[in-house]
């Protein structure tokens, strides 16, 4: 039997944002002793190549999952958008914390991508962001931008880019005082699960599972379940040029999805709605609609 008199070991990436997200979880467990275990992932180690070249965003979570499997940690905290649909054997997401903003933002002296000069240099590490931006501004020079949020902003401030694209949730969680413009979802749908924090545990650790499950935010769970099901049923990954955004109102879930070609020349969009607890099926049905549109 696990004793809550002992420390609960929480694995996290070592970036400032990851630590902050870990602290958000700890604030929900004020009566427990906790220990943060900082882990440098392969995705953090390799900064001079795109994520697609080295294996995708899943690289950010592999070492954290291994720490759970090896019983070096009891809990792992992840950005949900970095997690693939298929869960690792012996592990499960026990809670989805209440979602922050799901939007993408532009940091630039220009107020929108339409105001950027011709052939301006824009920084992003996301194939999704690149594709959606190129669909609107095919002339832009989009370059790889890796590193934690502060590193990326510093690269912009040093004049290496005319603008950079980030997730709004990360900037807000770090309380960074930088000016930005939000992308409208009609132009750029977010990544599935963007803005949500996932808390992962070993499936056989029932006491920890029950503890963490009590923190689950149901709306976030079902909205992101629909989004992730949509990506999975398109045979996509968390690194594919796919956008998805689900919102629940009065028990009705409305899901918007888009699939882009890497160069942004072709974007296929559609939406679907239904009872929110059918989230997984709604994601699958929307993927089928998108696939049929492309035939």
C-alpha positions, -999 to +999 in steps of 0.1 A: +000+000+000+013+034-010+018+057+020+010+093+014+033+101+042+060+095+017+070+119-011+051+116-044+077+118-071+066+138-101+085+135-134+087+165-157+107+180-185+132+205-172+120+236-192+105+265-173+071+259-188+072+222-179+082+231-143+053+256-141+028+230-153+042+206-127+036+234-101+000+238-113-006+201-104+012+204-071-011+234-061-040+209-064-023+186-039-014+210-010-017+183+017+009+160+001+047+159+001+060+161-035+093+159-052+099+172-087+122+150-108+135+170-138+143+150-169+160+162-201+142+145-230+158+137-264+136+164-279+152+189-256+187+176-262+186+180-300+180+216-309+195+220-344+170+198-363+133+198-368+112+174-346+101+155-377+137+147-385+144+132-351+112+114-344+084+139-336+070+155-305+067+121-288+104+124-280+094+149-253+076+122-233+096+090-237+121+095-209+093+106-185+073+075-193+104+054-188+108+069-153+073+058-145+079+023-159+112+020-139+094+032-107+117+062-105+086+084-105+049+080-095+034+107-117+045+123-150+032+157-162+029+163-199+017+189-224-012+168-239-004+180-274+030+162-272+013+128-265+004+103-292-031+087-292-019+052-282-010+050-246+021+032-235+015-003-220+012-002-182+006+036-182-025+058-184-036+094-183-053+096-150-064+133-153-068+161-177-063+194-159-086+223-168-075+236-201-058+269-207-060+288-240-058+266-270-049+294-294-017+301-314-002+336-312+021+357-333+048+377-316+060+404-339+060+442-344+035+435-371-001+428-359-009+399-382+007+376-407-009+398-434+011+428-423+044+410-425+066+422-454+070+400-485+094+371-479+096+380-441+113+354-419+089+337-395+100+312-369+081+280-358+089+244-351+054+232-361+045+217-395+009+225-387+016+262-381+038+263-411+011+248-434-017+270-422+004+301-424+017+293-459-019+287-471-025+325-463+010+338-471+029+314-494+057+340-498+068+339-462+102+323-453+094+300-425+124+287-406+129+261-378+126+276-343+134+253-314+141+257-277+120+267-247+097+297-248+122+322-234+149+310-259+125+315-288+114+349-277+151+359-272+158+348-308+130+371-320+142+400-298+177+396-312+164+403-347+167+367-361+131+367-371+104+391-382+079+372-361+075+339-342+045+317-335+039+302-301+011+286-281-007+312-260-011+289-230+026+287-225+031+325-226+003+330-202+014+303-177+049+318-176+033+353-172+055+367-199+050+404-205+053+403-243+028+417-268+012+393-292-017+388-316-040+357-314-047+337-345-084+332-353-093+296-355-108+302-389-072+307-401-053+283-378-070+256-358-049+246-328-031+213-323-052+185-308-050+189-270-032+223-271-034+241-238-042+210-218-020+193-191-021+155-189-012+137-157+001+101-163+005+073-138+012+036-137-020+016-143-013-008-113-008+020-088-044+022-077-040+046-048-021+072-070-046+067-098-076+073-076-059+104-061-051+119-096-085+109-111-102+132-085-084+161-103-098+154-137-117+182-156-144+165-175-150+191-202-113+192-210-112+154-211-140+150-236-130+180-258-095+167-261-107+131-266-126+142-297-097+162-310-072+134-305-096+108-320-099+129-351-061+130-355-057+093-348-084+084-374-066+104-400-036+083-393-019+114-381+005+121-353+010+150-329+035+163-355+011+162-385-003+193-403-037+187-386-058+212-366-086+203-343-108+222-318-137+209-298-160+229-276-188+217-253-220+237-246-251+223-230-238+187-234-233+192-271-198+189-285-189+207-317-157+196-333-139+215-361-111+198-380-087+206-408-060+187-427-034+205-446-007+196-472+027+204-458+031+234-482-004+248-473-015+246-509-045+224-499-065+225-467-096+204-462-120+215-434-152+203-419-171+201-386-194+178-367-215+179-335-232+155-311-235+144-275-202+151-257-198+116-243-196+103-279-164+124-283-143+095-296-169+085-322-174+121-332-136+124-339-137+093-360-168+104-379-152+138-387-120+121-399-141+100-423-159+132-436-125+148-443-112+117-460-143+115-482-140+152-491-105+145-505-115+117-528 
